Amino acid sequence: MPTYEYRCTGCKHTFEVFQSITAESIKVCPVCHEATVERILTGGSGLIFKGSGFYITDYKKNHTSSTNNSTNEKPKEKKD
């Protein structure tokens, strides 16, 4: 459910309401109790990721770690 921001045009009080998309807009200001509230268009907060996160290894087929080998080092030659 999204959070909507409202502003009273009478007393200039701004507030946020966490409500369903299908819920009706707030019409009455909780401070001055006048029916002069309008919804403010905002950019929103964007995506919110909850949990432990995403890792590069989550989607790899091969889970072997190649970070132990440095790519700058040449392999050692075997001496007979």
C-alpha positions in Angstrom: 0.0 0.0 0.0 1.3 3.4 -0.9 1.8 6.4 1.3 0.0 9.6 0.1 0.9 13.1 1.1 -1.8 15.7 1.8 -1.8 19.4 2.5 -4.6 21.6 3.9 -5.1 24.7 1.9 -6.5 26.5 5.0 -3.9 26.0 7.7 -1.1 24.7 5.4 -0.6 21.6 7.5 1.0 18.7 5.6 0.7 15.1 6.5 1.1 11.6 5.1 -1.4 8.8 5.1 -0.7 5.1 4.5 -3.7 3.9 2.6 -4.9 1.6 -0.2 -5.0 2.7 -3.8 -8.7 2.2 -3.9 -9.4 4.2 -0.7 -11.0 7.6 -1.0 -8.9 10.7 -0.6 -8.8 12.5 2.7 -11.1 15.5 2.6 -10.9 16.9 6.2 -7.8 18.3 7.9 -6.9 16.5 11.1 -5.7 19.8 12.6 -8.2 22.5 11.7 -11.1 20.1 10.8 -11.9 22.0 7.6 -12.7 20.3 4.3 -9.8 22.0 2.5 -7.4 19.1 2.0 -5.8 18.2 -1.3 -3.5 15.4 -2.3 0.1 16.4 -3.2 1.8 14.7 -6.1 5.2 13.5 -5.0 7.9 11.4 -6.4 7.5 8.8 -3.8 10.2 6.9 -1.9 11.1 4.5 -4.7 11.8 0.9 -4.2 12.3 -0.5 -0.7 14.2 -3.7 -0.4 13.7 -5.6 2.8 15.6 -8.7 3.9 19.2 -9.8 3.6 19.7 -8.4 0.1 20.7 -9.7 -3.3 24.1 -11.2 -4.0 25.9 -11.9 -7.3 26.1 -15.6 -6.3 22.3 -15.9 -6.0 21.8 -16.3 -9.8 25.1 -17.9 -10.8 25.0 -21.5 -12.0 28.6 -22.2 -11.0 29.1 -21.3 -7.3 32.9 -22.0 -7.3 34.9 -19.0 -6.1 37.5 -17.7 -8.4 38.4 -14.8 -6.1 41.1 -16.8 -4.3 43.1 -16.9 -7.5 44.5 -13.5 -8.6 44.1 -13.0 -12.3 47.3 -11.0 -12.5 49.5 -13.9 -11.3 51.0 -16.3 -13.8 50.6 -20.0 -13.0 53.7 -21.5 -11.5 55.6 -23.8 -13.9 56.3 -27.3 -12.8 59.9 -28.3 -12.6 60.9 -31.9 -13.4 
